[in-house]
Amino acid sequence: MNDRQKYLFDLQGYLLIEDVLSEEDCDLAIEKIKTRVQPMKKTPDGYESNGTWENAARLYEAGEPFIKLIDDPKITEVLTAIIAPALRCESSYSFVRHKGCPPFEMHGGNRGGGVNFRYDVHNGQIYTGLTVVSIALQEISEQDGGFACIPGSHKSDFAVPVEDRKELFALGGSLVRNIATPKGAAIVFTETLAHGAASWQNDEPRYGLFFKFNDRAAIYHAQEQRRPSAEALAQMTDAQKCYFNLAYQAFGPPENPRNDKPQFG
Ligand SMILES: O=C(O)CCC(=O)C(=O)O
């Protein structure tokens, strides 16, 4: 992670990394997502989706480019500098959102102190928890309604007051910015940041692709139902398989005391 990236991530709570995937990889990912989508009855906020939200899971089984995104060096050099030297990949999925879909309401927005939602800097070292890598598989403008956030909110020590939440966390409100993203870029953001997504406005659906990373010694999402299948693990290197190990840092079993050998697959 270079000094410019460190400055921008600390300032904003997110970082744009360009040219993570090629045009061809983006198009291939969209084709594979299209064959795997399932309709979602409700959005994560409980809105009726009315056919405007779909979800695609078990993407590793579809091979590349999903598998190489587990440990793409452009991403891991940032994540290992802000989370921990050894990482876990907690979940990965695509949300496909169609024009006029309900918003993904703003959430997060204060550092709170819990292991998954921390944000601190000591002696030039950033310490954050659960971190999202959102890959833009298509060109996204500010008007489209992609990723939105309140830059800098990851450093807030206070949660937004309940009575002010509607106004201050309003998508399209004065604090919230929509982030334009070039095709093939990644937005890396800490879950501690206040973030969400406005209603999608482009005729072409948004093929959002998300990976969530944590310290290999920490855990947020229940893992059993998210662990890659044997078919998916068979396509990974040993280093990639380690991203799906159980959460511990040391004193593991004799064959894997420091959690740096694959446990599954
Ligand atoms: O659609 C988006 O970019 C927002 C994603 C989001 O809010 C999340 O992953 O928690």
The ligand as a Gaussian input file, in Angstrom:
#p B3LYP/6-31G(d) Opt

LIG

0 1
 O      -24.235000      -1.820000      -3.432000
 C      -23.301000      -1.305000      -2.856000
 O      -22.303000      -0.873000      -3.429000
 C      -23.343000      -1.227000      -1.328000
 C      -22.902000      -2.508000      -0.696000
 C      -23.114000      -2.554000       0.780000
 O      -23.768000      -1.716000       1.323000
 C      -22.508000      -3.612000       1.577000
 O      -21.849000      -4.497000       1.016000
 O      -22.632000      -3.597000       2.824000

